[in-house]
Amino acid sequence: MTEAQVQECQKKRDNADPWVRLAWDTITAYVTDKNVIPVPKNLPEALYKEQAGAFVSIHKLGELRGCIGTIAPVMPSLAEEIIRNAICAATQDPRFHPIAAKELPFLDISVDVLGAPEPISSKSELDIKRYGVIVTCGGRRGLLLPDLEGVESVDQQIFIACRKAGIDPSEHYALQRFEVIRHY
């Protein structure tokens, strides 16, 4: 890691909007001291009043380092949803070891706030840049956010969501799509 890369990460953190700043503050407090921060008092009103599913994505040097979220809200406010999911993304993503304090200067964080999922009848109603996808088969469900690097087609988007859910793409599954507001 070069000094320029560290400075770029710090610049992004310094310029983060309140959604991402909340995720940053949460992850920093939890990773360094195992403290769960209280909901801050100076956030935009939407973070206190709205409820929504939200995903917190953490990257280190451009590589995914953790991503956990909720399809529908499980907390009383969006702020609490972000706090919960930020801690989970940093410490409980089964694909990765928990984030260590020494990694904090090298991280980049985004927060996706999910719109309500809507059922669709075919993949022709998807657009990988605009819509995320949810695939459901019985009790199994997989989700893939929209506009992800490396996802080049609707078929690939559905395939990845199926794989995450343990659904064979040849099985009959239901599709839903959703939009997100991505915060950097």
N, C-alpha and C positions, 0 to 999 in steps of 0.2 A: 504494500500500500504506500503510495507516495503522499507527500505532504499536500500536494494539489488535490488529491482525492479526499483527504481528510477535510481540507478547507471547503471543498464542494459539498460534502455531507453536512458540515456545520452551517454553511450558507443556506441550504435547504431547510435545515432545522430552524434557523433563525427567522426564515420567511414563511414558515408553515402557518396555515390558517388555524383557527381555534379547534377544529375537529382533530387535526393532526397534532397540534400542540398538546391537546389533552392526552392523546395516545402516547406521545413522547414522554410527557411528565409522568404518566402512569408506569410506563415501562422502566424509565430511569429509577423511579422510587422503588419499584418492586424488585428489579434486578440488583440494585445496590444494597437495599436494606430490608427487603421482603415486606415493605409497607404498601398497603392499599390506600391510595390517596382518597380523601373525601372529594365529592363533587365541588370544584372551585366555584366561587361566587361571581366571577367576572366573565362568564361565558355568554355567547349570543342566546337569546331567549329560546330559539328553536331547540337547543340542546337540553333545556329543562322541560319543555312542553311536549315535544314530539316523541313518539315511540316508533321505532323502525328496526328491522334487522340491519346489522352492520358487520362488515368484515374489516379486520385490521391486517394489513399485509406488511411484512418486514423483509427488506432486501439488504444484503451485505455485498457490496461491490458488484451490484447488478444481478446477483443470484438470490433466488428466494431463500429466506432464512426462517420464515414462519408465516402462517396465514390461518386464522381462525375467525369464524363469524357465526352469525345466526341468520336464518332465512326470515324469521319473524321475530318480533321483539319478545324478550323474556324478562326485561328489566323495566321499571317504571318510567325511565326517561332515556333518551338517546345518549346523554352524557354517561349514565350508568352502564348502558350497553357497550359503549366504547371502552370504558374502564375495564369491564369484565373481559371483553374480547381482546384487548391489548395484552392483558396479563396472560390469557390463554395462548395467544399467538407467540408470545415470548418464551413461554415455559411449558406448554402442553401440546404443541403440534407434534404428533407421533413420528413425523418424518425427520425430525431434527432434535439434537440435544438442546436443552434450555440455553437461552442466551446468557453469556457471561458479561460481567461489568466491563471487561477489557474490550468487548466488541462494540460497545455503545457509540464511540466516535465514528464508526464505519457504517452505521446503519442508515437506511432510508425507509421512511414509513409513509403509507397511504391508508386512507380510510374510505371505504365504499359504503354509502348508505343506500340500502335497497328499497326500491319501490315495490308495491304489491305484486306478487306473481299472478300471471294470467294464463289460463289454459290455452294451448294452441293445438290445432288439428294436424299440422304437418311442419316439417323442418323448413319449408319454404317461407314460413312466417318469422324466421330468425334472421338476424344480421349480427355477425360476430362483433362488429364494432359498437353496435347500439344495445344489444340485448345479451344478458346472461341467460343461461339455460338451467332448468331443473329437470332431471329425469327421475321417474318414479316407477317402480315395479314391486308390487306387494308392499312390504315394509321397508324396502330399500330405496334410498333417495340420494342422488348426487347432484351437486351444483358446480357450475363453472361461471366465474365472473366474465363480463364482456371485455373486449378490447385488451386482451392479454398478449404480450409478446410471445411469438412462436406459434400462436393459434392462427392458422391460415384459412380455415374453411369451417362451415357449419358442421360438416361430417366429423371433422377433427374435434370440434367443440363438444358435440354429442358423445363421441367416443370417449373422450377424457372424462366427462361427467359420468358416463356409464361405468368406466373403470373405477372411479372413486367410490361408486356405490356397490361395486361387486355385481353389476348387471352385465350379462352377456349381451352385446349389441344385437344378437339375433332374437332375443326375447322380446315380447310385446311390452312396451313401456309407454307411459304417458309423458307428454312434454308440457312444460310451462316456460314462459319467458318473463323477464323482468328487466327494468332499467335501473341504473344506479346513478348516484351523484358521487363522483370520485373527488376526494379531497387530498391535496398534496401538501 
